Amino acid sequence: MLAGLLLQALAFTGIVTASKPWGRPQGPHHRPACELLSQDDANLLIKRWTTTLTQTNSDLGNTSATWNYLLADEFKLVSGSIQTLQQMNVNGNYDIYVGKQVYIANELKYGALYAGVHDLDIIIGCNRVVWYWQVDSVLEAKIKVRGVNIFSLNNDQKITQLVVENDSLAFAINFGANVTFPAFG
């Protein structure tokens, strides 16, 4: 009886709160299960990410500083499109890079590959940002490439996973591949 009265008193003062039905942990960095990011948050994320593609400085500094700020330590890049370009066997494991520092070290080798990066659409969800984009040129080639990136964010709004899927044939041609198309019709 006394324990029940104590719990009622605590609940009345706001010290005890009802747990969420999905059982998510509460804390200073917790976002409810489906609290949407603002459109401004998503736009800023994409703006910063675009600077890493073009190797230009963002409001956070150079490309390395921007990646260090945006990416969680457990960051993972996954992509069937990139595996196809790398002539890897796409067998259900779409991991390209696992770990923030592995990603940064590998990406810094390439420099600026992209020019004319355009946002076609930015869609926000619970803890994801979907970015539909177009790149006017890759390297010196002028074949436009379109693709979709899906950014998954943790409670601290750091990117934990990036899914990249794009027009692999356009990328291959831009990188100098000789692509022969079958006759249709």
ZAPANU-267911 format. One record per residue (C-alpha): residue in one letter; residue number from 0; x, y, z. Coordinates in steps of 0.05 Angstrom, whole numbers, always signed. Layout:
SITE fimi pamar xx yy zz
SITE A NUM X Y Z;
...
This chain:
SITE fimi pamar xx yy zz
SITE M 0 +0 +0 +0;
SITE L 1 +55 +48 +20;
SITE A 2 +95 +31 -43;
SITE G 3 +33 +44 -86;
SITE L 4 +22 +112 -54;
SITE L 5 +96 +130 -63;
SITE L 6 +93 +112 -138;
SITE Q 7 +29 +154 -145;
SITE A 8 +62 +213 -111;
SITE L 9 +124 +207 -155;
SITE A 10 +82 +202 -218;
SITE F 11 +42 +264 -197;
SITE T 12 +106 +304 -188;
SITE G 13 +132 +282 -256;
SITE I 14 +192 +243 -230;
SITE V 15 +164 +177 -255;
SITE T 16 +140 +176 -327;
SITE A 17 +102 +123 -364;
SITE S 18 +147 +82 -408;
SITE K 19 +136 +84 -483;
SITE P 20 +103 +23 -513;
SITE W 21 +163 +10 -558;
SITE G 22 +210 +8 -498;
SITE R 23 +261 +59 -525;
SITE P 24 +311 +83 -473;
SITE Q 25 +303 +153 -446;
SITE G 26 +360 +202 -435;
SITE P 27 +388 +270 -453;
SITE H 28 +401 +250 -526;
SITE H 29 +339 +208 -535;
SITE R 30 +292 +223 -592;
SITE P 31 +224 +190 -590;
SITE A 32 +216 +132 -639;
SITE C 33 +187 +174 -694;
SITE E 34 +204 +246 -680;
SITE L 35 +217 +275 -748;
SITE L 36 +279 +315 -762;
SITE S 37 +264 +384 -786;
SITE Q 38 +270 +400 -860;
SITE D 39 +324 +451 -840;
SITE D 40 +363 +395 -805;
SITE A 41 +359 +351 -867;
SITE N 42 +378 +408 -914;
SITE L 43 +439 +425 -871;
SITE L 44 +460 +351 -870;
SITE I 45 +456 +347 -946;
SITE K 46 +491 +414 -955;
SITE R 47 +549 +390 -911;
SITE W 48 +551 +322 -945;
SITE T 49 +554 +355 -1014;
SITE T 50 +617 +392 -993;
SITE T 51 +650 +325 -979;
SITE L 52 +634 +302 -1050;
SITE T 53 +662 +365 -1083;
SITE Q 54 +720 +371 -1033;
SITE T 55 +702 +442 -1013;
SITE N 56 +699 +469 -943;
SITE S 57 +634 +468 -903;
SITE D 58 +615 +510 -843;
SITE L 59 +650 +456 -803;
SITE G 60 +717 +463 -839;
SITE N 61 +751 +419 -891;
SITE T 62 +726 +351 -915;
SITE S 63 +759 +312 -859;
SITE A 64 +730 +357 -805;
SITE T 65 +662 +352 -837;
SITE W 66 +664 +276 -840;
SITE N 67 +690 +273 -769;
SITE Y 68 +631 +314 -745;
SITE L 69 +577 +279 -787;
SITE L 70 +597 +206 -779;
SITE A 71 +587 +161 -719;
SITE D 72 +646 +116 -701;
SITE E 73 +607 +55 -724;
SITE F 74 +591 +86 -791;
SITE K 75 +579 +37 -848;
SITE L 76 +572 +50 -923;
SITE V 77 +532 -1 -962;
SITE S 78 +518 -3 -1036;
SITE G 79 +503 -54 -1090;
SITE S 80 +517 -1 -1142;
SITE I 81 +588 +12 -1117;
SITE Q 82 +602 -63 -1112;
SITE T 83 +580 -71 -1184;
SITE L 84 +627 -15 -1205;
SITE Q 85 +684 -48 -1166;
SITE Q 86 +667 -113 -1203;
SITE M 87 +653 -147 -1137;
SITE N 88 +604 -205 -1129;
SITE V 89 +540 -175 -1102;
SITE N 90 +521 -233 -1057;
SITE G 91 +477 -201 -1004;
SITE N 92 +534 -168 -964;
SITE Y 93 +532 -97 -990;
SITE D 94 +584 -69 -941;
SITE I 95 +635 -24 -975;
SITE Y 96 +667 +9 -914;
SITE V 97 +656 -8 -841;
SITE G 98 +681 +43 -791;
SITE K 99 +685 +119 -794;
SITE Q 100 +761 +122 -799;
SITE V 101 +764 +68 -852;
SITE Y 102 +714 +107 -894;
SITE I 103 +750 +174 -885;
SITE A 104 +819 +145 -901;
SITE N 105 +793 +112 -965;
SITE E 106 +752 +170 -989;
SITE L 107 +808 +221 -980;
SITE K 108 +849 +182 -1032;
SITE Y 109 +801 +203 -1088;
SITE G 110 +796 +278 -1081;
SITE A 111 +740 +316 -1116;
SITE L 112 +706 +270 -1166;
SITE Y 113 +640 +307 -1173;
SITE A 114 +617 +373 -1203;
SITE G 115 +547 +401 -1208;
SITE V 116 +515 +365 -1150;
SITE H 117 +440 +379 -1147;
SITE D 118 +386 +363 -1097;
SITE L 119 +326 +333 -1133;
SITE D 120 +289 +315 -1069;
SITE I 121 +303 +310 -994;
SITE I 122 +255 +268 -954;
SITE I 123 +258 +262 -878;
SITE G 124 +234 +207 -833;
SITE C 125 +241 +183 -762;
SITE N 126 +316 +176 -762;
SITE R 127 +330 +177 -836;
SITE V 128 +343 +227 -891;
SITE V 129 +332 +205 -963;
SITE W 130 +368 +246 -1014;
SITE Y 131 +352 +240 -1088;
SITE W 132 +408 +274 -1126;
SITE Q 133 +440 +287 -1193;
SITE V 134 +513 +298 -1209;
SITE D 135 +526 +334 -1275;
SITE S 136 +596 +305 -1283;
SITE V 137 +641 +253 -1252;
SITE L 138 +714 +266 -1265;
SITE E 139 +717 +301 -1332;
SITE A 140 +660 +262 -1363;
SITE K 141 +595 +298 -1377;
SITE I 142 +545 +241 -1368;
SITE K 143 +496 +260 -1314;
SITE V 144 +486 +210 -1259;
SITE R 145 +426 +204 -1213;
SITE G 146 +421 +166 -1148;
SITE V 147 +392 +160 -1079;
SITE N 148 +428 +163 -1012;
SITE I 149 +393 +140 -949;
SITE F 150 +426 +168 -886;
SITE S 151 +409 +132 -820;
SITE L 152 +422 +174 -758;
SITE N 153 +431 +156 -685;
SITE N 154 +403 +194 -626;
SITE D 155 +461 +244 -630;
SITE Q 156 +443 +256 -703;
SITE K 157 +508 +225 -727;
SITE I 158 +506 +183 -791;
SITE T 159 +510 +109 -773;
SITE Q 160 +496 +81 -842;
SITE L 161 +494 +108 -912;
SITE V 162 +461 +69 -968;
SITE V 163 +482 +93 -1037;
SITE E 164 +448 +68 -1100;
SITE N 165 +458 +102 -1167;
SITE D 166 +462 +95 -1242;
SITE S 167 +522 +48 -1243;
SITE L 168 +527 +47 -1319;
SITE A 169 +533 +123 -1323;
SITE F 170 +587 +121 -1269;
SITE A 171 +623 +65 -1306;
SITE I 172 +623 +105 -1371;
SITE N 173 +648 +167 -1334;
SITE F 174 +705 +126 -1306;
SITE G 175 +724 +102 -1376;
SITE A 176 +689 +35 -1380;
SITE N 177 +671 +11 -1449;
SITE V 178 +597 -7 -1444;
SITE T 179 +562 -43 -1500;
SITE F 180 +487 -44 -1498;
SITE P 181 +447 -101 -1528;
SITE A 182 +398 -85 -1584;
SITE F 183 +328 -78 -1558;
SITE G 184 +265 -83 -1599;
